[in-house]
Amino acid sequence: MTFNQTCLFGQIDDLHDLALIERPVRRSLTTAEEIEKLTVDEGLNDIERAVYLLSSGQDVQRASVVVNLPNLVRQNPAETFRRVVPKVREVLHVAGVEMQLAAAASFLTILQDELILIQTHTHSILQIILLNLYHRDAAVVSTAWLETLLSAIDVLPKETIRQEILNPLVPKAQLSQSLQSRLASCRVLGKVAGKFESHIVKKDVLPLVRSLCQDVEYEVRSCMCRQLEYIAKGIGAEHTKGVILPELVELARDEGSSVRLAAFDTIVNLLEMFDNDDRTCIVFPLVKTFCEKCFKADEAVLASLTFQYGKLCHGLSGSFTEDQHVWFLEFYKKLCVLGLQHENGHSETYPLELERKYESVRKNCAYNFPAMILFAEPKNFLSELYPTFSSLCHDPEISVRRTTANGFHEVVKLLGSSVHLIQKELIALLQDDSLEVLDALMDNLQEILELVTSKGEGAGSESKQVNVPDLIPALNAAEQKAATSLKWRIHEKLLQKYSCLPRVISSDQIYFRFLQRMFTIITTNNVLPVQRQSARTLCVFLRYNRKQEQRQEVINKLVDQLGQGRSYWNRLRFLDICEIVIELFSKSYFCKYFLVPALELVNDPVANVRFKLCNMLPKLKSAIKLPTDKHLLQQLEFCVRKLLCREKDKDVMAIVRKTVLELDKMDITEPYQKRHEKDLLDQKKEKEENLLLEMEQLEKQQTEGKSSSEKLGERKRKEVKKSKLSRSRSLSCNPSPPKLSAAEKSLKSTSSSSPVTTKSSLQHINDDLLRSHHFSVASTSTAPSASVPVLIRSNTTSNGSNGNKDTRKINISKRSNP
């Protein structure tokens, strides 16, 4: 047998195996007998059909009747409760979990939608609920019926609750009943307490509550303890102090850790109902003892305690003494580093389970950090909480850093003018190795950046420029990290958040550090949502760029490399950008720079591009302003005619015909009010764009005026230096005067008595002293070079004319000498 024959026979054997596999599938199809069983007489009405299916139908048919029960009640409530509901009650005795859950949901819908008009119908439903409340499947079925009962209590009248629920509940709460029954009684008591007046709660509910708080099972004591909050609100603050607080104190000292934790949570939730004396004398010692005990021996409870810690401190802060305040703050600091260092300062390895508990503790501490800032007061942040916050931002566990990042904006708002203190922590979170941390920080990035760059010591443009250089590399690194990961949704979210950057940094910084990156993502990234979000962010950057030269460069790049690019994918992205530009910019701006390049794509060789352009034609037409842009409308109509005449692709041709009809109806179908609102919005956009141009021109004029003044000052300084240099050269070349005769001496003495001569000589001496002082300061000063022009400008204005006079005087004397 050859190799080819072997392969052939092998393939035949495989086909036989496939045939054997298919045979059981064919046998498992529904037979005629089974179809007969599922068939129902079409002549039966809805009620009769439901009764028939509940009596002799399959399980799936019975379940469908139970699910459809609310509709039957709406159509015919009397017959439904007379014939169908009793059948449902019978079926539920033997029904499975799915049907039990469906019945619980259906009866709850009937009660909540107020479909019942007769009290006997309510009684029937509540009897079914209470009957199945203690189902053998306590984990699923019994819990579902209990939630149905609790939800029904919200919509039932008081008298019905008292007769149908509260009275039958009394025997079910006794110690002789099952654990499941007593647990359900605890939940129901907590729910009904809010429905009655305080005296009824004290009379009918409180005796059962006290009994269940003393139950022998810790599950019952814990469950009843968590309901004390609702019972306290039902009886009021006055009775809470005398009745509920003693029970809580006793439960807080229970041997069961879950009971103690329930007592702690309830105390925290009821703090507003206690007065200052109770908080100081009873609650604080109780909570302090509980915290110390959990810190030493019960890490599982400690994790739950720390979740409520911020609420506890905030609620008790008004009643604390100074020592108590310090104790709670120091205890919180210990919790924030729990598991990171041993008491002696050395690191220690813990079992994995214990490490997870410590991680939960620190995560809850990070969650409560904003509340602890209020507790310690923001002015004390640097001395009290900054090291703790820095530790949480650099925690080795991702969940802790992620929780810190989630609440970072709250910390920023609370610090106010001291926000500069946590700038390093912001940069650390932006550069975090985990994308989960970065994702959490992105949720409120705009708010964080605006507060960080606008507040701080000496808030203003200078402090903003000091902060930004540290943030920009971190923002770039965050985007690069997201781009190189496989989690493109985080990358898309980050790009969307970066559209806030024009509000926090200058357009030059965006142009040189971010804009080119957005363009690269558009042309190289393989994920379409990321490309489109990058295009939108780029358009936002373009919208708020303050330099016409930069804007024009970006537009030219978009048209050349995208609109006229070699890849049809880039040309599609250019059309996406056109849609975004129509949304963000004014109509005139779009028509000036983008409309013609978009219409040129009518000749694109790829049908997908032409198809997208045809879909956009109504938007393009809506951007044309008549009669100003009449020539553009003619170009658009010419493109449509060209498509109608030359298009060969059937899909493109179909969309062209549809678009032509839509273009014809545009001016007719749009309401005047909507069109007027669009025109007002467009005028606003155009006004903002013109304002940007005016601001740019004003800045240029200021810059040119400043540069011209600097050039004029430099020219004056050069002239002064040149005059001083010529004078010094003339002095060095002037020979010493000859000795005078007696007659000349007498003439000299006579001329020296003239006041004019005396004044000129004094002025000459003073000029020499000023110039010598000026050059000595300029040559020996150790100040920065920026301070020198100020000194030169101050001397130039006072000595320039005198220096010229002195120079002329020296030249005359030089010529008069032999």
Order of alpha helices (4+ residues) and beta strands (2+ residues): alpha-alpha-alpha-alpha-alpha-alpha-alpha-alpha-alpha-alpha-alpha-alpha-alpha-alpha-alpha-alpha-alpha-alpha-alpha-alpha-alpha-alpha-alpha-alpha-alpha-alpha-alpha-alpha-alpha-alpha-alpha-alpha-alpha-alpha-alpha-alpha-alpha-alpha-alpha-alpha-alpha-alpha-alpha
